[in-house]
Amino acid sequence: MSAKTAAKMASAAARCPFLHKTPTQITATAPPTVLLALASKCPQMKRALSQQQQQQQHQQPDSTSSTVAECTQGEPARCSDEATAARALHRAIDGVVAAEEGAGRVASAAAATATAAAAAHSGAPAADADAPTTAQGVFDYGACFKRELDQKKRDNQYRVFKNVNREVSKYPRAVSPADPHVTGALEPLTPTRDMDVWCSNDYLGMSRHPRVIEAMAEALHTYGAGSGGTRNIGGTANVHFALEEQLAQLHRKDAGLIFNSCYAANEATLCTLLLKMGPDAVVFSDELNHASMIQGMRHAGAQKRIFRHNDLAHLEQLLSSAPTGAPKLVAFESLYSMSGTVAPIADIVALARKYNAITFMDEAHAVGICGERGAGVGEEQGAMAGVDLISATLGKAYGCAGGYIAGRADLVDTVRSFGAGFIFTTSMAPVLAAGALASVRHLMESGAERGAQRRNSELLKGKLAAANLPLGASATHIIPVRVGQAQLASGLMNELYTDHDIYLQAINYPTVPVGQEILRVVASPQHTEAMMDRLVDSLTAAWKNQRSALNRSSLFAAPASAPAPPQQQHQQHQHQQRRRRPPHSYPEHRQVVAAAC
């Protein structure tokens, strides 16, 4: 190895993931051809090498381009030009290091800005950026975690779970401790107070439906509490098969597969498919995709291209720039849970087909509540048939728990056979599967619940708008009330809970970007008009009280005109949105884990 190559290795070792993970004895002694072949196994280095090839294809042909291609096939002997291999390796390392440093600068700048703003507002000193150590110089775990939690509290992002006990006979009311400041369990739960709940994902109240409760009671006495094992080892019962077949029928797909949650379904499915599609796989992801989808992509190590929310032109630009022969997957949601925006499904599918990509669509917030049979937005738009794989939950409109996928038989079987998140976990409890099966079957037959929910949703939107509360643009059952500041959102939530016996959860970072905090309101079929009037009056009073203390009158003002449709609104504020994206929309989705923690 030349002195130049050795120096390059030494200087970049701490910043290049490939060099950091490769044993020193290999990097110090192996010739460039061998190192280049090993580098092709690293996702970051492979991406850098691929970009290097693409750049060279548009320049004067030279030996480097062919050498890179030859030396990334896992056969070092094929590369005979050590000097050319060294040049290719140097360029790839430079590219990876630059990308790592760029991401680090973005993350550091964002963290520093947030910390400084919180410290300036609260008067508290900014957190020390150095790793906490004891006087003896060892890592101080307690100080480390305390620092992170303290920062979250200063940013008004620390979460305190409200003790809200739903009761079948009172839904959508719940029972909470009489003292609103009580946290944790109370035995017995006395004294209590009744609470109006306005943020439940039990969109249709199916958790209390007699058919669901009866099915679960029967299954409990038939199967017992748990499943007894993984799907492969004693954890598969007739009710599991029946539910999977029913879900496949719901979406008119070849096959279905159930998981313990939609998070698990998304993560395992995307990770498995992308891994099996090979090292050249490219995934195209909407910038507002759920964290579970992003985790699956990250764990696969696939190349990622992030397109602006519902932006078809940007998606096509990215698809067209990808290698023609590379396997591709387009991942998006049908209905986005915080904004209420809806995807143009048929157009996305058409683009995917044009560029030979498969499609993955999350219908978590749409199944049960959208479509003639409750199959989601895809059914409502008449575009369900073109989607290769659909994921959704059984824990929202269906009122139970669990998640699933439904789609092409080969895709579902691949996840069933190779997905670690499916294979190595205890299967869904039969009692839950029975309840979900009853709920799905009922909502496929009945549209009464969906009709009542839509009527209540439109009625509540009208009342909130008449009170000049700042509604976000949404044509769905999700009603976002724009707040725009974490402290204000938390203050509104706490005042409603403490003084008005209303539970309406504030939504803040990392669920939404900093500066885009909301109150997410959902009206069920069981909410009455009297409850709606009480909510509007209480929210108006609480907002007046909170804004007088925080000097935020601009946040309270109603829009000068009717809100624009979601896609138009996104285009109008594209520049602002890109400056303050959620953690999972940065390039490479790098910050999702840190943000979620």
C-alpha positions in Angstrom: 0.0 0.0 0.0 1.3 3.4 -0.9 2.0 6.1 1.7 -0.8 8.2 0.2 -3.3 5.5 0.6 -2.2 4.7 4.1 -2.5 8.4 5.1 -6.0 8.6 3.5 -7.1 5.5 5.6 -5.7 7.0 8.8 -7.3 10.4 8.4 -10.7 9.1 7.4 -11.0 6.2 9.8 -13.0 8.0 12.4 -15.5 9.5 9.9 -16.0 6.8 7.3 -18.3 3.9 8.6 -16.6 1.4 6.3 -13.1 2.2 7.6 -14.3 2.4 11.1 -15.7 -1.1 11.1 -13.0 -2.8 9.0 -10.2 -4.3 11.2 -7.0 -2.2 11.1 -4.8 -5.1 10.1 -6.8 -5.3 6.8 -6.9 -1.6 6.0 -3.2 -1.4 6.8 -2.0 -4.3 4.7 -4.6 -5.1 2.0 -4.0 -3.8 -1.5 -6.4 -1.2 -2.9 -8.1 -3.8 -5.2 -9.1 -5.9 -2.1 -10.2 -2.9 -0.1 -12.3 -1.7 -3.0 -14.0 -5.1 -3.3 -14.7 -5.0 0.5 -16.0 -1.5 0.3 -18.6 -2.5 -2.2 -20.3 -4.5 0.6 -20.8 -1.3 2.7 -24.0 0.5 1.8 -22.5 4.0 2.1 -19.4 3.1 0.1 -21.4 1.2 -2.5 -23.6 4.3 -2.9 -20.5 6.5 -3.3 -18.9 4.2 -5.8 -22.2 4.1 -7.8 -22.4 7.9 -7.8 -18.8 8.0 -9.0 -19.6 5.7 -11.9 -22.6 7.8 -12.9 -20.6 10.9 -12.9 -17.9 9.4 -15.0 -20.4 8.2 -17.5 -21.1 11.8 -18.4 -17.4 12.7 -18.6 -14.5 11.5 -20.8 -14.3 7.7 -20.4 -11.2 6.6 -18.6 -9.9 3.4 -16.9 -11.3 4.4 -13.5 -14.9 3.9 -14.5 -14.4 0.3 -15.8 -12.1 -0.4 -12.9 -14.8 0.6 -10.3 -17.3 -1.6 -12.1 -14.9 -4.6 -12.1 -13.7 -4.2 -8.6 -17.2 -4.1 -7.0 -18.2 -7.5 -8.1 -16.6 -9.3 -5.1 -13.7 -10.6 -7.2 -10.5 -8.6 -6.4 -8.5 -10.5 -9.0 -10.4 -8.9 -11.8 -8.9 -5.5 -11.0 -5.4 -5.3 -12.3 -4.7 -1.6 -12.0 -3.8 -0.9 -8.3 -3.2 2.8 -8.9 -6.7 3.2 -10.5 -8.3 1.2 -7.8 -6.6 3.4 -5.2 -8.0 6.6 -6.9 -11.5 5.1 -7.0 -11.2 4.2 -3.3 -10.0 7.7 -2.3 -12.9 9.3 -4.1 -15.4 7.0 -2.6 -14.0 7.6 0.9 -14.1 11.4 0.3 -17.7 11.2 -0.7 -18.8 9.2 2.3 -16.9 11.4 4.7 -18.4 14.5 3.1 -21.9 13.0 3.4 -21.3 12.1 7.1 -19.9 15.5 7.9 -22.7 17.2 6.1 -25.4 15.2 8.0 -23.5 15.9 11.3 -23.5 19.7 10.6 -27.2 19.7 9.9 -28.0 17.7 13.0 -25.6 19.7 15.2 -26.9 23.0 13.9 -30.6 22.0 14.5 -29.8 20.7 18.0 -27.8 23.8 18.9 -30.6 26.1 17.7 -33.3 24.3 19.6 -31.2 24.1 22.8 -30.3 27.8 22.6 -33.9 28.9 22.0 -35.1 26.8 24.9 -32.4 28.1 27.2 -33.1 31.7 26.2 -36.8 31.3 26.8 -36.6 29.5 30.1 -33.4 31.2 31.4 -31.8 27.8 31.9 -28.3 27.2 30.7 -27.8 25.3 27.4 -26.9 21.7 27.8 -23.2 20.9 27.6 -22.3 19.3 24.3 -19.5 17.2 25.8 -20.1 13.7 26.9 -20.8 13.6 30.7 -18.1 11.9 32.7 -17.4 11.4 36.4 -14.4 12.9 38.3 -12.6 9.6 37.5 -13.1 10.1 33.8 -15.6 7.3 33.2 -18.9 7.8 31.4 -21.7 9.0 33.6 -24.9 7.3 32.4 -27.2 9.0 34.9 -25.9 12.5 33.9 -26.3 11.6 30.2 -29.9 10.5 30.4 -30.8 13.3 32.9 -29.4 15.9 30.5 -31.5 14.5 27.6 -34.7 14.4 29.7 -34.1 17.9 31.1 -33.7 19.3 27.6 -36.9 17.7 26.5 -38.7 19.3 29.4 -37.2 22.7 28.6 -38.5 22.3 25.1 -42.0 21.6 26.3 -41.8 18.2 24.6 -41.7 16.0 27.7 -44.7 13.7 27.7 -46.9 13.0 30.8 -49.5 10.3 30.3 -53.0 11.2 31.3 -54.9 8.6 33.4 -57.9 8.3 31.1 -60.1 5.2 31.7 -62.5 4.5 28.9 -65.8 2.8 29.8 -68.0 0.9 27.4 -71.2 2.4 28.8 -69.9 6.0 28.7 -68.0 6.2 25.4 -66.8 8.7 24.2 -66.6 9.8 27.8 -64.0 8.4 30.2 -63.2 8.3 33.9 -60.1 10.1 35.3 -58.8 10.8 38.8 -60.5 13.8 40.5 -57.1 15.3 41.1 -55.8 16.2 37.6 -52.2 16.2 38.8 -52.2 12.5 39.8 -50.0 10.2 37.6 -49.6 6.5 37.9 -52.0 3.8 39.1 -54.6 4.4 41.8 -56.2 1.5 43.7 -59.0 2.0 43.8 -59.6 4.8 41.3 -61.5 7.1 43.6 -62.6 9.9 43.6 -63.1 10.3 39.9 -64.5 12.7 37.3 -66.0 12.2 33.9 -64.0 13.4 30.9 -64.9 14.1 27.3 -62.3 12.4 25.0 -61.6 14.2 21.7 -58.4 12.6 20.5 -59.1 8.8 20.4 -58.1 6.8 17.3 -61.0 4.5 18.0 -62.6 6.5 15.2 -65.9 4.6 15.0 -66.3 3.4 18.6 -65.9 -0.3 17.5 -64.0 -1.2 20.7 -67.4 -1.2 22.4 -69.5 -2.8 19.6 -71.5 -5.8 20.9 -70.4 -8.1 18.0 -66.7 -7.3 18.8 -67.1 -7.8 22.6 -69.0 -11.1 22.1 -66.5 -12.5 19.7 -63.6 -11.6 22.1 -65.4 -13.1 25.1 -66.0 -16.3 23.2 -62.4 -16.5 22.0 -61.1 -15.8 25.5 -63.0 -18.8 26.9 -62.1 -21.0 23.9 -58.3 -20.2 23.5 -57.3 -18.5 26.8 -55.4 -15.3 27.1 -52.3 -15.7 24.9 -51.3 -17.5 21.7 -48.7 -19.7 23.2 -45.9 -19.1 20.8 -44.6 -17.7 17.5 -46.6 -18.4 14.4 -44.2 -21.3 13.5 -44.1 -22.8 17.0 -47.6 -23.4 18.4 -48.9 -19.9 17.9 -51.2 -20.3 14.9 -54.9 -21.0 15.4 -57.8 -21.1 13.0 -58.7 -17.6 13.9 -55.4 -16.3 12.6 -55.9 -17.9 9.3 -59.5 -16.6 9.1 -58.5 -13.0 9.9 -55.7 -13.1 7.2 -58.1 -14.4 4.6 -60.7 -11.8 5.5 -58.2 -9.0 5.2 -57.1 -10.2 1.8 -60.7 -10.2 0.7 -61.2 -6.7 2.2 -58.4 -5.3 -0.1 -59.1 -7.7 -2.9 -55.6 -9.1 -2.7 -54.0 -12.5 -3.0 -52.9 -12.9 0.6 -52.7 -11.3 4.0 -50.4 -11.5 7.0 -51.1 -10.3 10.6 -48.7 -8.7 13.1 -48.9 -7.5 16.6 -48.9 -3.9 15.5 -48.9 -1.8 12.3 -45.5 -0.5 13.4 -44.1 -4.0 13.4 -45.8 -4.7 10.0 -44.3 -1.6 8.3 -40.8 -2.1 9.8 -40.5 -5.8 9.1 -42.1 -5.6 5.6 -40.0 -2.8 4.2 -36.8 -4.0 5.7 -37.4 -7.6 4.4 -38.4 -6.6 0.9 -35.6 -4.1 0.4 -33.0 -6.5 1.6 -34.3 -9.3 -0.7 -34.4 -6.9 -3.6 -30.6 -6.7 -3.3 -27.9 -4.1 -2.7 -28.9 -2.0 -5.7 -32.4 -1.5 -4.3 -33.7 2.1 -4.2 -36.6 3.2 -2.0 -38.6 6.4 -2.8 -40.2 7.7 0.4 -42.7 10.6 1.0 -41.1 13.0 3.4 -44.1 12.7 5.8 -44.0 8.9 6.1 -44.5 7.4 9.5 -41.5 6.5 11.7 -42.2 2.8 11.4 -41.8 2.9 7.6 -38.6 4.9 8.0 -37.1 2.5 10.5 -37.7 -0.4 8.0 -35.9 1.5 5.3 -33.0 2.4 7.6 -32.6 -1.2 8.8 -32.4 -2.4 5.2 -29.6 0.0 4.4 -31.1 0.6 1.0 -30.5 3.8 -1.0 -33.2 6.3 -0.2 -34.7 9.1 -2.2 -37.1 11.3 -0.3 -39.7 13.2 -2.3 -41.7 16.2 -1.2 -45.1 15.5 0.3 -47.5 14.3 -2.4 -45.3 16.0 -5.0 -45.7 13.9 -8.2 -43.2 16.0 -10.3 -40.5 15.6 -7.6 -41.2 11.8 -7.4 -40.9 11.4 -11.1 -37.7 13.4 -11.2 -36.2 11.1 -8.6 -37.5 7.9 -10.3 -36.1 9.0 -13.7 -32.7 9.7 -12.2 -32.3 6.2 -10.7 -30.6 3.4 -12.7 -33.0 1.8 -15.1 -32.2 -1.7 -14.0 -32.2 -1.0 -10.3 -35.0 -2.6 -8.2 -37.3 0.2 -6.9 -40.0 0.6 -4.3 -42.2 3.6 -3.7 -43.5 3.9 -0.1 -46.3 6.3 0.9 -49.4 6.7 3.1 -52.9 7.0 1.8 -54.0 9.3 4.6 -51.5 11.3 6.7 -52.3 11.1 10.3 -51.5 14.6 11.5 -52.3 16.8 8.5 -55.3 14.8 7.2 -53.9 15.1 3.7 -54.7 12.3 1.2 -52.3 10.8 -1.4 -53.0 10.8 -5.2 -52.8 7.0 -5.2 -53.6 6.4 -8.9 -51.0 8.9 -10.0 -48.3 7.5 -7.7 -49.0 4.0 -8.9 -48.8 5.1 -12.6 -45.4 6.7 -12.0 -44.2 3.5 -10.3 -45.3 1.4 -13.2 -43.7 3.7 -15.6 -40.3 3.3 -14.0 -40.8 -0.4 -13.0 -41.2 0.1 -9.3 -43.4 -1.7 -6.8 -45.6 0.2 -4.4 -46.1 0.0 -0.7 -49.0 2.0 0.9 -49.9 2.5 4.5 -53.7 2.7 5.1 -53.5 2.8 8.9 -55.7 5.9 9.4 -58.1 5.0 6.6 -59.2 1.4 6.9 -62.6 0.9 8.4 -63.5 4.6 8.0 -62.9 5.2 4.3 -64.3 3.4 1.3 -67.6 1.7 0.6 -66.5 -1.5 2.5 -64.0 0.2 4.8 -61.0 -0.8 2.7 -59.5 2.7 2.9 -58.6 5.6 0.6 -57.5 3.2 -2.1 -61.0 1.8 -2.3 -62.5 5.3 -2.1 -60.4 6.5 -5.0 -60.9 3.4 -7.0 -57.1 2.9 -7.0 -56.6 -0.1 -4.7 -56.0 -2.7 -7.3 -52.9 -1.0 -8.6 -51.1 -1.0 -5.3 -48.7 -4.0 -4.8 -48.7 -4.1 -1.0 -51.0 -2.5 1.6 -50.4 -2.2 5.3 -52.8 -1.1 8.0 -53.8 -1.4 11.6 -56.5 -3.1 13.5 -56.1 -0.7 16.4 -57.8 2.4 15.1 -61.2 2.3 13.3 -61.5 -1.4 13.9 -61.2 -0.8 17.7 -58.9 -3.7 18.6 -55.1 -4.1 18.3 -52.6 -5.4 15.7 -51.5 -4.7 12.2 -51.3 -6.5 8.9 -50.2 -6.5 5.3 -52.2 -7.5 2.2 -51.0 -7.8 -1.3 -49.4 -9.9 -4.0 -48.8 -13.5 -2.9 -45.1 -13.5 -3.6 -44.5 -10.3 -1.6 -46.5 -11.5 1.4 -44.8 -14.9 1.4 -41.4 -13.3 1.2 -42.2 -11.3 4.4 -43.7 -14.4 6.1 -40.6 -16.5 5.2 -37.8 -14.0 5.8 -39.1 -11.1 8.0 -37.4 -11.2 11.4 -40.1 -8.9 12.9 -42.7 -11.5 12.0 -40.8 -14.7 12.6 -39.2 -14.1 16.0 -42.1 -12.8 18.1 -45.1 -14.2 19.9 -48.1 -14.2 17.6 -51.2 -12.1 18.0 -53.4 -13.3 20.9 -56.4 -15.2 19.5 -58.8 -13.1 21.6 -57.5 -10.0 19.7 -57.7 -11.8 16.3 -61.3 -12.8 17.0 -62.3 -9.2 17.9 -60.6 -7.8 14.9 -62.2 -10.4 12.6 -65.7 -9.5 13.9 -65.0 -5.8 13.5 -63.7 -6.1 9.9 -66.7 -8.2 8.9 -69.2 -5.8 10.5 -67.7 -2.7 8.8 -67.6 -4.5 5.4 -71.3 -4.9 5.7 -72.4 -1.7 7.6 -71.8 1.9 6.5 -73.9 3.4 9.3 -70.9 4.0 11.5 -68.9 5.7 8.7 -71.9 7.9 7.8 -72.4 9.1 11.4 -68.8 9.8 11.8 -68.6 11.9 8.7 -71.7 13.9 9.7 -70.2 14.6 13.1 -66.9 15.5 11.7 -68.3 18.1 9.3 -70.5 19.5 12.0 -67.6 20.0 14.4 -65.4 21.6 11.6 -68.1 24.1 11.1 -68.4 25.0 14.7 -64.6 25.3 15.2 -64.3 27.5 12.1 -67.2 29.7 13.3 -65.3 30.3 16.5 -62.3 31.6 14.4 -60.1 28.8 15.6 -57.2 28.1 13.2 -58.1 24.9 11.4 -55.7 23.1 9.2 -56.9 22.1 5.7 -58.4 18.6 5.9 -61.1 16.9 4.0 -61.0 13.8 6.2 -62.0 12.8 9.7 -58.7 14.2 11.1 -59.2 17.8 12.3 -55.9 19.6 13.0 -56.2 22.8 15.0 -53.0 24.7 14.3 -51.1 25.9 17.3 -47.5 26.4 16.2 -45.7 26.5 19.6 -45.0 23.6 22.0 -45.6 25.6 25.2 -48.9 26.9 23.9 -50.0 23.4 22.8 -49.1 22.0 26.2 -50.8 24.8 28.0 -54.0 24.4 26.1 -54.1 20.6 26.7 -53.5 21.0 30.4 -56.1 23.7 30.9 -58.7 21.7 29.0 -57.9 18.6 31.1 -57.7 20.4 34.5 -60.4 23.0 34.3 -62.9 21.8 31.6 -62.9 18.0 32.0 -61.8 17.6 28.3 -59.0 15.4 27.1 -57.4 16.6 23.9 -53.8 15.6 23.5 -51.3 18.2 22.2 -49.1 16.9 19.3 -45.6 18.1 19.3 -42.1 17.1 18.1 -41.0 14.5 17.0 -44.5 13.6 15.8 -44.7 16.9 14.0 -41.9 19.4 13.2 -41.0 22.1 15.7 -43.2 25.1 15.0 -46.0 23.0 13.6 -47.6 21.8 16.8 -51.3 21.0 16.7 -54.3 19.8 18.7 -55.6 16.8 16.7 -59.3 16.6 17.1 -61.4 13.5 16.1 -65.2 13.3 16.3 -66.7 9.9 16.7 -70.2 8.8 15.8 -71.0 8.8 19.5 -70.1 12.5 20.2 -73.2 14.7 20.7 -73.7 18.2 19.5 -73.8 19.4 23.2 -70.3 17.9 23.6 -69.1 19.7 20.5 -70.4 23.1 21.8 -68.7 22.4 25.1 -65.4 21.7 23.4 -65.6 24.8 21.2 -66.4 27.1 24.2 -63.8 25.5 26.4 -61.1 25.6 23.7 -61.8 29.3 22.9 -61.6 30.2 26.6 -58.4 28.2 27.2 -56.8 29.8 24.1 -57.6 33.3 25.3 -56.1 32.5 28.7 -53.0 30.9 27.4 -52.2 33.5 24.7 -52.5 36.4 27.1 -49.6 34.9 29.1 -47.4 34.1 26.1 -47.9 37.1 23.8 -48.9 35.0 20.7 -51.9 36.8 19.3 -50.7 36.1 15.7 -51.1 32.4 16.3 -54.8 32.9 17.4 -55.8 34.8 14.3 -58.0 32.9 11.9 -56.8 32.6 8.3 -57.7 35.6 6.1 -59.4 33.2 3.6 -60.4 29.6 3.5 -57.5 27.3 3.8 -56.1 26.0 0.6 -56.4 22.3 -0.4 -53.6 20.2 1.2 -51.5 19.9 -2.0 -51.8 23.6 -2.9 -51.0 24.5 0.7 -47.9 22.5 0.6 -46.7 24.1 -2.6 -47.4 27.6 -1.2 -45.3 27.0 2.0 -42.8 24.7 0.4 -39.8 26.8 1.4 -40.9 27.2 5.0 -41.7 23.5 5.2 -38.3 22.4 4.0 -36.5 24.7 6.5 -38.3 23.0 9.4 -38.9 19.4 8.4 -39.7 16.6 10.9 -36.7 14.6 12.0 -37.6 11.8 9.5 -37.6 14.0 6.5 -33.9 15.0 6.5 -31.7 13.4 3.9 -31.2 9.7 4.6 -33.8 9.9 7.4 -30.8 10.1 9.7 -32.3 11.5 12.9 -35.5 9.4 13.4 -34.1 7.2 16.1 -32.5 10.1 18.1 -35.7 12.2 17.8 -38.0 9.4 18.8 -35.8 8.8 21.9 
